[in-house]
Amino acid sequence: MNTKNMVSLFALILTIGFSHQAFAAEEVSSIARGGQLYDKWFKVVGADKPKNTHPAWPSSNTKKKGNATHRCKACHGWDLMGKDGAYASGSYKTGIKGLKNLQGASNSQVIAAMKDSTHGYTGKMAAQDFTDLANFITKGQIDIDKIIDRKSKKAKGDSAQGERYYNTVCAGCHDKSGLEPKDMPPLGKLANKNPWEIIQKIQNGQPNEDMPAMRAFDLQVSVDILSHLQTLPKE
């Protein structure tokens, strides 16, 4: 092999190596999928819907039972603040702490907790599922009080800009009115009632549905979309 060919081969190897590194370093899609698992892991992985109430569900809460109690968000909240956030009251009040302290923690710490006797998820998800969920908890948390006013529930976004995003990306399925599909409540109603849930849906997508996740884009895009949703019809 002459020098010219050796240089070309070396350049190709470097290119492939850098491309592989770039691909391996991509975690945004894992975080978004982890957000869906946090929402409803059994739907994402195609498992049977749990019928029993989770053993760790507090007996003080009699308003929820069955599969609803197996969702991570049921205990720790859409804002991941648990008893200190939106779930300090209401039908999902459990007194369980949030997960804010795990932002920046190691994945192994989070995975160990998911597999412990309290959570009991050993054998219920694959290794990649645990990794994606851990990535969401350790790397994917957002400072939700900076983008949603807790008292008024209003998103701190540009609704006019959000309308452009929504009409381009979302209206194909939800209609410009936000009243589609008919088997779900109007988006205007959901966005005003529980904006913490909706911002997570916008960021990560709906479990096991063909809904695009906006997490790869600047967070403000999702906030603007949420602001627009809050202007749509509630019924």
LUMVEX-199548 format. One record per residue (C-alpha): residue number from 0; residue in one letter; x, y, z. Coordinates in Angstrom, 3 decimals, decimal comma. Example, Ala and Ser with C-alpha at 12.3 -4.5 7.8 and 13.67 -1.06 7.14 Angstrom:
<nodes>
node i: 0&aa: A&X: 12,300&Y: -4,500&Z: 7,800
node i: 1&aa: S&X: 13,670&Y: -1,060&Z: 7,140
</nodes>
This chain:
<nodes>
node i: 0&aa: M&X: 0,000&Y: 0,000&Z: 0,000
node i: 1&aa: N&X: 1,504&Y: 3,350&Z: -1,017
node i: 2&aa: T&X: 1,688&Y: 6,392&Z: 1,255
node i: 3&aa: K&X: -1,248&Y: 8,101&Z: -0,423
node i: 4&aa: N&X: -3,532&Y: 5,092&Z: 0,122
node i: 5&aa: M&X: -2,358&Y: 4,720&Z: 3,716
node i: 6&aa: V&X: -3,223&Y: 8,365&Z: 4,422
node i: 7&aa: S&X: -6,673&Y: 7,914&Z: 2,861
node i: 8&aa: L&X: -7,304&Y: 4,773&Z: 4,905
node i: 9&aa: F&X: -6,191&Y: 6,515&Z: 8,094
node i: 10&aa: A&X: -8,520&Y: 9,440&Z: 7,344
node i: 11&aa: L&X: -11,404&Y: 7,022&Z: 6,762
node i: 12&aa: I&X: -10,724&Y: 5,254&Z: 10,067
node i: 13&aa: L&X: -10,668&Y: 8,581&Z: 11,881
node i: 14&aa: T&X: -13,940&Y: 9,605&Z: 10,233
node i: 15&aa: I&X: -15,643&Y: 6,362&Z: 11,194
node i: 16&aa: G&X: -14,243&Y: 6,634&Z: 14,707
node i: 17&aa: F&X: -15,477&Y: 10,194&Z: 15,195
node i: 18&aa: S&X: -18,862&Y: 9,315&Z: 13,707
node i: 19&aa: H&X: -19,178&Y: 6,385&Z: 16,087
node i: 20&aa: Q&X: -18,243&Y: 8,586&Z: 19,029
node i: 21&aa: A&X: -20,831&Y: 11,193&Z: 18,013
node i: 22&aa: F&X: -23,494&Y: 8,521&Z: 17,691
node i: 23&aa: A&X: -22,591&Y: 6,892&Z: 20,993
node i: 24&aa: A&X: -22,666&Y: 10,247&Z: 22,772
node i: 25&aa: E&X: -26,245&Y: 11,015&Z: 21,632
node i: 26&aa: E&X: -28,452&Y: 10,725&Z: 24,701
node i: 27&aa: V&X: -31,366&Y: 13,019&Z: 23,941
node i: 28&aa: S&X: -33,467&Y: 10,267&Z: 22,386
node i: 29&aa: S&X: -32,713&Y: 8,027&Z: 25,378
node i: 30&aa: I&X: -33,778&Y: 10,776&Z: 27,779
node i: 31&aa: A&X: -37,004&Y: 11,344&Z: 25,839
node i: 32&aa: R&X: -37,798&Y: 7,635&Z: 25,878
node i: 33&aa: G&X: -36,976&Y: 7,615&Z: 29,561
node i: 34&aa: G&X: -39,564&Y: 10,352&Z: 30,018
node i: 35&aa: Q&X: -42,158&Y: 8,087&Z: 28,414
node i: 36&aa: L&X: -41,134&Y: 5,225&Z: 30,690
node i: 37&aa: Y&X: -41,483&Y: 7,557&Z: 33,673
node i: 38&aa: D&X: -44,986&Y: 8,308&Z: 32,419
node i: 39&aa: K&X: -46,188&Y: 4,752&Z: 31,750
node i: 40&aa: W&X: -43,378&Y: 2,210&Z: 31,536
node i: 41&aa: F&X: -45,627&Y: -0,820&Z: 30,993
node i: 42&aa: K&X: -47,148&Y: 0,705&Z: 27,883
node i: 43&aa: V&X: -43,748&Y: 1,603&Z: 26,425
node i: 44&aa: V&X: -42,309&Y: -1,896&Z: 26,903
node i: 45&aa: G&X: -45,502&Y: -3,683&Z: 25,864
node i: 46&aa: A&X: -46,057&Y: -5,357&Z: 29,232
node i: 47&aa: D&X: -49,431&Y: -6,333&Z: 30,596
node i: 48&aa: K&X: -51,130&Y: -3,521&Z: 32,460
node i: 49&aa: P&X: -50,664&Y: -4,123&Z: 36,207
node i: 50&aa: K&X: -53,928&Y: -5,040&Z: 37,910
node i: 51&aa: N&X: -52,865&Y: -4,862&Z: 41,532
node i: 52&aa: T&X: -52,106&Y: -1,723&Z: 43,500
node i: 53&aa: H&X: -48,344&Y: -1,263&Z: 43,878
node i: 54&aa: P&X: -47,169&Y: -2,617&Z: 47,252
node i: 55&aa: A&X: -45,404&Y: 0,671&Z: 48,023
node i: 56&aa: W&X: -48,502&Y: 2,789&Z: 47,385
node i: 57&aa: P&X: -49,394&Y: 4,467&Z: 50,710
node i: 58&aa: S&X: -52,597&Y: 3,269&Z: 52,347
node i: 59&aa: S&X: -53,428&Y: 6,895&Z: 53,157
node i: 60&aa: N&X: -54,316&Y: 7,425&Z: 49,495
node i: 61&aa: T&X: -57,518&Y: 5,570&Z: 48,627
node i: 62&aa: K&X: -58,285&Y: 7,607&Z: 45,525
node i: 63&aa: K&X: -55,957&Y: 5,707&Z: 43,215
node i: 64&aa: K&X: -55,441&Y: 1,990&Z: 42,755
node i: 65&aa: G&X: -54,363&Y: -0,570&Z: 40,180
node i: 66&aa: N&X: -52,112&Y: 0,323&Z: 37,243
node i: 67&aa: A&X: -52,206&Y: 4,048&Z: 38,037
node i: 68&aa: T&X: -50,086&Y: 3,374&Z: 41,125
node i: 69&aa: H&X: -47,352&Y: 1,683&Z: 39,081
node i: 70&aa: R&X: -46,424&Y: 4,831&Z: 37,137
node i: 71&aa: C&X: -43,308&Y: 6,667&Z: 38,327
node i: 72&aa: K&X: -45,083&Y: 9,975&Z: 37,923
node i: 73&aa: A&X: -47,867&Y: 8,810&Z: 40,285
node i: 74&aa: C&X: -45,549&Y: 9,018&Z: 43,292
node i: 75&aa: H&X: -42,914&Y: 11,517&Z: 42,190
node i: 76&aa: G&X: -45,052&Y: 13,888&Z: 40,116
node i: 77&aa: W&X: -44,887&Y: 15,311&Z: 36,627
node i: 78&aa: D&X: -42,658&Y: 18,030&Z: 38,060
node i: 79&aa: L&X: -40,520&Y: 15,352&Z: 39,789
node i: 80&aa: M&X: -41,025&Y: 17,227&Z: 43,070
node i: 81&aa: G&X: -43,269&Y: 14,671&Z: 44,778
node i: 82&aa: K&X: -44,807&Y: 15,913&Z: 48,033
node i: 83&aa: D&X: -43,183&Y: 19,319&Z: 47,535
node i: 84&aa: G&X: -44,718&Y: 19,958&Z: 44,116
node i: 85&aa: A&X: -48,058&Y: 19,726&Z: 42,356
node i: 86&aa: Y&X: -48,839&Y: 16,435&Z: 44,109
node i: 87&aa: A&X: -48,691&Y: 18,052&Z: 47,544
node i: 88&aa: S&X: -52,483&Y: 17,856&Z: 47,308
node i: 89&aa: G&X: -55,147&Y: 16,250&Z: 45,164
node i: 90&aa: S&X: -55,897&Y: 12,672&Z: 44,172
node i: 91&aa: Y&X: -52,219&Y: 11,783&Z: 43,775
node i: 92&aa: K&X: -51,135&Y: 13,040&Z: 47,176
node i: 93&aa: T&X: -48,831&Y: 10,384&Z: 48,642
node i: 94&aa: G&X: -46,350&Y: 12,177&Z: 50,861
node i: 95&aa: I&X: -43,523&Y: 10,629&Z: 48,831
node i: 96&aa: K&X: -40,508&Y: 12,786&Z: 48,071
node i: 97&aa: G&X: -39,481&Y: 13,884&Z: 44,608
node i: 98&aa: L&X: -36,408&Y: 13,081&Z: 42,550
node i: 99&aa: K&X: -34,761&Y: 16,492&Z: 42,243
node i: 100&aa: N&X: -31,837&Y: 15,306&Z: 44,355
node i: 101&aa: L&X: -30,996&Y: 12,732&Z: 41,672
node i: 102&aa: Q&X: -30,322&Y: 15,279&Z: 38,942
node i: 103&aa: G&X: -26,647&Y: 14,699&Z: 38,150
node i: 104&aa: A&X: -26,487&Y: 11,442&Z: 40,133
node i: 105&aa: S&X: -25,081&Y: 8,245&Z: 38,682
node i: 106&aa: N&X: -27,301&Y: 5,982&Z: 36,612
node i: 107&aa: S&X: -26,236&Y: 3,016&Z: 38,711
node i: 108&aa: Q&X: -27,681&Y: 4,663&Z: 41,823
node i: 109&aa: V&X: -31,036&Y: 5,217&Z: 40,130
node i: 110&aa: I&X: -31,174&Y: 1,753&Z: 38,576
node i: 111&aa: A&X: -30,359&Y: 0,155&Z: 41,931
node i: 112&aa: A&X: -33,291&Y: 2,047&Z: 43,469
node i: 113&aa: M&X: -35,644&Y: 0,892&Z: 40,711
node i: 114&aa: K&X: -34,644&Y: -2,695&Z: 41,373
node i: 115&aa: D&X: -34,832&Y: -2,550&Z: 45,164
node i: 116&aa: S&X: -37,565&Y: -4,155&Z: 47,268
node i: 117&aa: T&X: -39,565&Y: -0,920&Z: 47,420
node i: 118&aa: H&X: -39,886&Y: -0,352&Z: 43,678
node i: 119&aa: G&X: -39,587&Y: -4,006&Z: 42,629
node i: 120&aa: Y&X: -38,915&Y: -3,573&Z: 38,911
node i: 121&aa: T&X: -36,268&Y: -6,273&Z: 38,588
node i: 122&aa: G&X: -37,126&Y: -8,445&Z: 35,584
node i: 123&aa: K&X: -39,921&Y: -6,164&Z: 34,402
node i: 124&aa: M&X: -37,831&Y: -4,070&Z: 32,028
node i: 125&aa: A&X: -34,806&Y: -4,651&Z: 29,807
node i: 126&aa: A&X: -31,375&Y: -3,176&Z: 30,477
node i: 127&aa: Q&X: -31,913&Y: -0,391&Z: 27,924
node i: 128&aa: D&X: -35,215&Y: 0,530&Z: 29,549
node i: 129&aa: F&X: -33,507&Y: 0,989&Z: 32,909
node i: 130&aa: T&X: -30,768&Y: 3,053&Z: 31,237
node i: 131&aa: D&X: -33,239&Y: 5,304&Z: 29,434
node i: 132&aa: L&X: -35,282&Y: 5,885&Z: 32,579
node i: 133&aa: A&X: -32,135&Y: 6,598&Z: 34,582
node i: 134&aa: N&X: -30,940&Y: 9,043&Z: 31,904
node i: 135&aa: F&X: -34,227&Y: 10,913&Z: 32,170
node i: 136&aa: I&X: -33,922&Y: 11,200&Z: 35,951
node i: 137&aa: T&X: -30,216&Y: 12,057&Z: 36,119
node i: 138&aa: K&X: -29,828&Y: 14,144&Z: 32,957
node i: 139&aa: G&X: -33,283&Y: 15,134&Z: 31,728
node i: 140&aa: Q&X: -34,854&Y: 17,126&Z: 34,540
node i: 141&aa: I&X: -35,920&Y: 20,700&Z: 33,857
node i: 142&aa: D&X: -36,414&Y: 23,579&Z: 36,297
node i: 143&aa: I&X: -40,155&Y: 23,579&Z: 35,832
node i: 144&aa: D&X: -40,850&Y: 26,576&Z: 38,077
node i: 145&aa: K&X: -38,830&Y: 28,724&Z: 35,676
node i: 146&aa: I&X: -41,164&Y: 27,921&Z: 32,799
node i: 147&aa: I&X: -44,557&Y: 27,478&Z: 34,532
node i: 148&aa: D&X: -45,934&Y: 29,819&Z: 37,188
node i: 149&aa: R&X: -47,001&Y: 27,466&Z: 39,952
node i: 150&aa: K&X: -49,806&Y: 29,635&Z: 41,290
node i: 151&aa: S&X: -51,504&Y: 30,612&Z: 38,027
node i: 152&aa: K&X: -50,368&Y: 27,494&Z: 36,094
node i: 153&aa: K&X: -49,501&Y: 29,751&Z: 33,170
node i: 154&aa: A&X: -46,574&Y: 28,868&Z: 30,929
node i: 155&aa: K&X: -43,928&Y: 31,549&Z: 30,521
node i: 156&aa: G&X: -43,790&Y: 31,362&Z: 26,759
node i: 157&aa: D&X: -44,668&Y: 33,202&Z: 23,569
node i: 158&aa: S&X: -48,057&Y: 31,879&Z: 22,495
node i: 159&aa: A&X: -47,804&Y: 33,483&Z: 19,043
node i: 160&aa: Q&X: -44,538&Y: 31,686&Z: 18,370
node i: 161&aa: G&X: -46,005&Y: 28,554&Z: 19,892
node i: 162&aa: E&X: -48,903&Y: 28,720&Z: 17,455
node i: 163&aa: R&X: -46,439&Y: 28,525&Z: 14,554
node i: 164&aa: Y&X: -44,766&Y: 25,455&Z: 16,062
node i: 165&aa: Y&X: -48,066&Y: 23,816&Z: 16,949
node i: 166&aa: N&X: -49,712&Y: 24,376&Z: 13,571
node i: 167&aa: T&X: -46,628&Y: 22,966&Z: 11,846
node i: 168&aa: V&X: -45,814&Y: 19,976&Z: 14,063
node i: 169&aa: C&X: -48,894&Y: 19,082&Z: 16,137
node i: 170&aa: A&X: -52,060&Y: 20,161&Z: 14,334
node i: 171&aa: G&X: -51,913&Y: 17,268&Z: 11,864
node i: 172&aa: C&X: -53,069&Y: 14,954&Z: 14,645
node i: 173&aa: H&X: -54,667&Y: 17,349&Z: 17,127
node i: 174&aa: D&X: -56,238&Y: 19,835&Z: 14,677
node i: 175&aa: K&X: -55,602&Y: 23,575&Z: 15,058
node i: 176&aa: S&X: -58,396&Y: 23,596&Z: 17,625
node i: 177&aa: G&X: -56,699&Y: 20,993&Z: 19,837
node i: 178&aa: L&X: -59,955&Y: 19,018&Z: 19,876
node i: 179&aa: E&X: -58,599&Y: 15,929&Z: 18,143
node i: 180&aa: P&X: -58,504&Y: 12,999&Z: 18,536
node i: 181&aa: K&X: -61,977&Y: 12,675&Z: 19,979
node i: 182&aa: D&X: -61,011&Y: 9,956&Z: 22,471
node i: 183&aa: M&X: -59,023&Y: 12,405&Z: 24,609
node i: 184&aa: P&X: -59,932&Y: 15,664&Z: 26,400
node i: 185&aa: P&X: -59,320&Y: 18,963&Z: 24,562
node i: 186&aa: L&X: -55,689&Y: 20,069&Z: 24,719
node i: 187&aa: G&X: -56,808&Y: 23,489&Z: 25,928
node i: 188&aa: K&X: -58,406&Y: 21,873&Z: 28,961
node i: 189&aa: L&X: -55,429&Y: 19,623&Z: 29,719
node i: 190&aa: A&X: -52,854&Y: 22,394&Z: 29,296
node i: 191&aa: N&X: -54,640&Y: 24,659&Z: 31,766
node i: 192&aa: K&X: -55,481&Y: 21,936&Z: 34,278
node i: 193&aa: N&X: -52,097&Y: 20,205&Z: 34,452
node i: 194&aa: P&X: -49,397&Y: 22,103&Z: 32,531
node i: 195&aa: W&X: -46,684&Y: 20,054&Z: 34,286
node i: 196&aa: E&X: -47,973&Y: 16,924&Z: 32,577
node i: 197&aa: I&X: -48,318&Y: 18,585&Z: 29,195
node i: 198&aa: I&X: -44,799&Y: 20,038&Z: 29,148
node i: 199&aa: Q&X: -43,458&Y: 16,525&Z: 29,727
node i: 200&aa: K&X: -45,637&Y: 15,150&Z: 26,922
node i: 201&aa: I&X: -44,402&Y: 17,863&Z: 24,568
node i: 202&aa: Q&X: -40,793&Y: 17,221&Z: 25,543
node i: 203&aa: N&X: -40,865&Y: 13,422&Z: 25,483
node i: 204&aa: G&X: -43,903&Y: 12,314&Z: 23,483
node i: 205&aa: Q&X: -46,848&Y: 10,104&Z: 24,410
node i: 206&aa: P&X: -46,021&Y: 6,515&Z: 25,415
node i: 207&aa: N&X: -46,374&Y: 4,076&Z: 22,527
node i: 208&aa: E&X: -47,904&Y: 6,689&Z: 20,210
node i: 209&aa: D&X: -46,642&Y: 8,357&Z: 17,032
node i: 210&aa: M&X: -46,179&Y: 11,689&Z: 18,772
node i: 211&aa: P&X: -42,873&Y: 13,486&Z: 18,139
node i: 212&aa: A&X: -40,734&Y: 14,407&Z: 21,124
node i: 213&aa: M&X: -39,508&Y: 18,001&Z: 21,101
node i: 214&aa: R&X: -36,676&Y: 17,430&Z: 23,592
node i: 215&aa: A&X: -33,937&Y: 17,751&Z: 20,970
node i: 216&aa: F&X: -34,984&Y: 21,362&Z: 20,392
node i: 217&aa: D&X: -34,476&Y: 24,292&Z: 22,728
node i: 218&aa: L&X: -36,733&Y: 24,012&Z: 25,789
node i: 219&aa: Q&X: -38,327&Y: 27,347&Z: 24,936
node i: 220&aa: V&X: -39,934&Y: 25,743&Z: 21,878
node i: 221&aa: S&X: -41,899&Y: 23,407&Z: 24,159
node i: 222&aa: V&X: -42,773&Y: 26,262&Z: 26,523
node i: 223&aa: D&X: -44,082&Y: 28,339&Z: 23,621
node i: 224&aa: I&X: -46,210&Y: 25,423&Z: 22,418
node i: 225&aa: L&X: -47,617&Y: 25,011&Z: 25,922
node i: 226&aa: S&X: -48,436&Y: 28,731&Z: 26,047
node i: 227&aa: H&X: -50,370&Y: 28,384&Z: 22,806
node i: 228&aa: L&X: -52,203&Y: 25,278&Z: 24,037
node i: 229&aa: Q&X: -53,447&Y: 27,291&Z: 27,006
node i: 230&aa: T&X: -55,265&Y: 29,605&Z: 24,560
node i: 231&aa: L&X: -57,158&Y: 26,774&Z: 22,831
node i: 232&aa: P&X: -60,782&Y: 25,785&Z: 23,547
node i: 233&aa: K&X: -61,343&Y: 23,880&Z: 26,793
node i: 234&aa: E&X: -64,383&Y: 22,034&Z: 25,489
</nodes>
